[in-house]
């Protein structure tokens, strides 16, 4: 059992996150006395799908003070109308989990008009798993709770995740009719993880139309399996690229899709895996601390790049990461160029796998562990 950083809200909320990130376990820990309705259970699913109004009978039979946990609510979006009324008229409190936003979006589901907060639960971060894994472990196998809890079975678990969930459940939810083409897309998209997304090139490699590739990426984002990182136009008197990057939510899942789990990461993999790992830590910190802001990256046509730019209002923070144990002079290029421009960030940070903290003209290079400690202490991104 891992102690998660996400704090439970005091009012009704949606809890979104990919499968196997520990949503149900977290809810059992935080709301041990709640009425639980798991829509992955066939008896519960068939009962409520046949008669959504049954939810009212089940909830109103309980004290108003008792929380109601409704797991995988996207399986019966019609239930949200009843939930809305029970919150509005009855004062009941709900924890509503989901691993896919696609059915809710496509079905124009009632998202409760602000009566429920929105929270996210992601794979474990270092502050949660501590000594249960090394950096090398996470680069190779990711940080899903079940993977770290059962290291002797992690390859089997991740291969089953990639094979059973990412393919079979996509098919079950009828998100795409051409499962073989989608399977090829997953493999190609995984190889392109953390790189500038070229839809035309992926279309050629998968043998499906460009518009279909775009739809497949929508499926990945809607099922919370990854996110686009847009390019930031800094207007720094340099010609900048405009294409986004795509990051999967977990390094272990990426390597499972690539078919590389049984081998150590190759040198050409490490940079992209480390970026994915750092981005996960950053995204989780923002989500759990409810900091807000938007993420992007900066790159010029000459190849000068900064991995992550965080912006909220007039505040801007730049972060560059390297998967090496030495920080070379050429690694300064992106942050040096950006900090010397007219759109210089308020602070710049380098992150690497070395042991020494280094001072640069543009800011500080942190060892990875020190960077995470500074991040959680509020010394990287402003909390207010």
N, C-alpha and C positions, 0 to 999 in steps of 0.2 A: 504494500500500500504506500502510495506517495502522497505527501501533503502538498496540495495544489495551492498556487498563489491567488487564484480567482476567489474573490470574496462574494458571498451570497447577497444579492439585493434584498431589500425589505419589502418590495412590491413585486407584482407579477412581472415575469420576464421570459423572453425567448433565449434559449441557450443553443447556439449553432456551433457546429464543428464536424469535421470528418468522422466517419466510423472509426471506432477503436481508440479515440483520444481520451476516453474515460468519462464521458458525460454522465452515464448512469451511475457509475461508481461514485463520482463527485456528489451527485444528488442524494444518494443513499447516505453518504457521510454527512452532508450539510442539512438534509431534511429527513432524519430517520423515522419520523412519525407521520410522514405524508401519506395521503391516499395515492397509490401508484397504479397507473394505467399504461401498460406497455403495448403499443400498437404493433410491435413485432411478434407478439403472441397471437396465434390464430384465433383463440377463443375471444379475446378482447377485440381484435380487429374485426371479425365477422359480426360480432354483436353490435358494435358502434357504427360500422359502415352500413348495416341494414337499418339502423334506427339511431341517427345522431342525437335525437332528443333524449335518448337514454342517459346521456352524459349528465343532463340536468338532474334526473332522478338520483343518480349515483352520488353527485356532489352535494346536493341539498340535503341528503340524508346524514351528512357529516357536519360537525360544528364549523362555523364560519372561520374560526381561527386555524383550522387544519389546512395545511398546504395541499395542493393537488399537483402531482407530477404526471404530465402527459408526454410519454416518450414517443419520438418519431412522428410528430404531429402532421408532417407532410403527407403521410399515407392516407389521411382522411381530412383534407383541408376544410370540409364542411363543418367540422367540429368547432372551428374558430368562431363561427357565428354564436354558438352556444356559450363558448368561453367568454366572448365579448359581453353577452348579456349577464352572465354570472358575475363577472367583474363589476360591470356597471350597476346592476340592480341588487346583487346579493352581497357584494363586498368580499367575494372569495378571492384567494390568491393562487395563481398558477405558475408552475415552472414548466415551460413548453420546450421540449428539445427537438432538434431536427438536424439531419445530416445532408439534406438537400433542400435548396431553396427553389429548385426548378418547378416542381409541382405547385408550390405556393404562388410563384410569379406567373406561370402560364395559366393557372386556374383562377387568377385574380382573387386569391383568397383574402379574407378579412384579416388584416394584420393588426387589428385592434386599435388603430388610429391613435397611437401613442400611449395607450393605456398599459402597455407592457414594454419594459426596457429591453434592450438587445445586448446580449453578452456572447462571447466566443470562448470556446475551450480548444486549445491546440495541443500538439504533442508536448511532452515534458520539456521544460527548460532546465538549465544547469542548476539553478537555485532550487529546483524541485527534486532532481534525481541525485545530486551531490556526487558521492563517490561510486554510485552504481554503474557508471560508464566513464570512459576516457573520451577525449576528443576524437581519437582514432576510431573508437567504437561507434560514436555517433556519425562520423563521416561515412562509415561503412554500412551501418545498420539502422541509422535513424534513432528516434527517441519516442516511439509509440510506447505507452505504458506496458502493454503486454510483452513487447519486445525486450524491454529492460528488465521486466520481472521474470522472464523465462529465457535467459541468454542461451541455454542449451538447445532451445527450439526456435531461435530467432530466424534462421533461414527458412525453415518450414512455414513459420507464421507469415513472414513477408511474402513468400511465394504464393501462399494461399490467399493472402490479401489481394495481391495483384491479379491472381487468376480467378478467384471466386467473386470477390466484391467488385473490383473495377470492371470486370467483364460481365459476369452473370447478373449482377444486380442492375447494371445499366440496361441489360437486355430485359430483365423483369419489369423495370419501370418504363419500358418502351421509350427510352430516351433516344434511341436510334434503332433503325430496322436492320442496318447492315453491320452486324457485330464483327465479322472478319475485318472489314475496312476500319472499323473503330479500333480494333485490337492492333492493327498495323500502325494506326495513328498514334496510339499510346506509346508504342516502342520508339517511334521517330520523335515524338514530342519529348520523351524522357531523355533521349540523347541530346536534344536541343535545350535542355533545362538550363536556366540562368544565362542564356545567350539571347542576342537580339532575334526576335521572332520574325521569320521570313515565311509568310503564308504560302507564297508561290513555290518556294523550295520544298516545303513540307508537302504541298499538294503533289509535286512531282514524285517525291520519295514514297508517298503512300498510294498514289494512283487514284486519288479522289479529287473532285473539283475543289477549287479554292474556297468557294462559298461553303462547301461541306466541312472543310477544315476549320473555317471560322465557327461553324455550328458546334463542332466537336470541342473546340476550346471553350465555348459557352457552357457546354456540359461539364467540363472540368471545373470551371469557376462556380457554376451553380451547385455542384455537388461538393464544393468547398475543398477540392483536391489540389487547388493551386490558385495563383492570382497573377495578373499582369502587373508589371512595374512600368509605368509610362516614362517616356523620356521627358526630362525637364528642359524647357527652353529658357535658358538663363539670360539671353540677350547680352552675352559677354563679348560681343564683337568677334565671335568665332562662329563658323558655320557648324551647326549641330545636327545630329541625327534625330529622327522623329519617330522611329519604330520602337514599340515596347519590348520588354523582355518578359518571359514567363517563368515563374518559379513554382515547382511542386511544393506541397506543404511539408514533405518529410524526405530526408536524404535516403533512408532505407527503402521507401516506396519507389523512389526514382531508380535506385539500383536494381530493385526487383523487376521493374518494368524493362530495364535495359538488359536483364539477364546476367548481371555481373556480381550477384551477391556472394558467390562462392570464391571469389578472388578479391584480393586486397585492391583498393583504389589505385589505378594507374596514375602516373604523374600528370597526364593531361586531364584527368577527372578532378583532381584535388581542388583546383582553384574554384571550379563551379560548385563543388560540394560544400566547400567552406563558405562561399557566398550564400548558398542556400541555408546553411546552418546559422550564419550570423543574421540573415534576414528573418529567420524564424524567431530567434531570440529578440530581435528588435520589435517584430510585429506582436509577439506575445506580451512584451513589456507595455507597449502602447495599449493593447486591448485590456490587459488586466488592471492597469493603473488608470484606464479611461482618460488618456492624455489627449487623444484626438490628433488632428493633423493629417497630412497626406505624404505618401512615399513616392519617390521617383528616382531616376538615375540621370547622370549627365555624361554625354559623350560627344566629341567633335568628329568630323569626318576624317580627321588626321589620326584618330585612335586615342586621343587623350580622354581619359574617363575617370569618373568618380562613381563608385558602386551604388551608394545610397544617399539620397537627399531627403531630409525630413523638413516639411514646411507647415507652419500654422500661423496664419496671419502674416505678420512681418518677421517672424522668427524662422531662421533657416539653419540647419545643422548638416554638415557633410561628413560622410564616413567612407573610408576606403579600407578594404581588407585584403590580406595576402596570406596564403596558406603555407608560407615558408617560415623557417626559424631565424631568418635574417631579413632585415629591411634594407634594401639597396637604394642607392641614390636615385635610380630611375623610377623607383616606386613613389617618389615624391611628385611626379609630373602632374597628375590630375589635381590633387589638392593644392599644389603650388600655383597652378594656372588659375584655378577657380578663386583662391584666396587673394590673388593679385588683381582680379578683375573688378569691374564696377558693381558686380552683384555678389561680392564676397559674403560667405555665410558668417553668422555670428560666432561659430566655432567649427573647427575641423578636427577629425580624429582618425588616426590610423590604427588598425587592428592586425596583429600577426601572431604567429605561434612561437615567437622567441621569448626570452626570459627577461630582457631589459626594457625599461621604460626609456623612450628616446624623445628628446626635444627637437623640434623642427621650427623653421621660420613660420610655417603656417599653423602649427599646433603641436599636438603630442601623439606619438605612436605608443599604443598600449599593448602589453601582452594580453592575450585573449581573456584569461581569467580576471586580470585587473580591469579590463574594459567592462566585463559583465558586472563586476562589483560596483564600478563607477556608474554604470547604467542603472542598476537597481537602487543606488543611493541618490538618484536624481541629478547626477553631475554631467550627464551627456545630453539628455533631452529635458527641457524645462517642464515641470509638472503643472504649472499654472501660469 
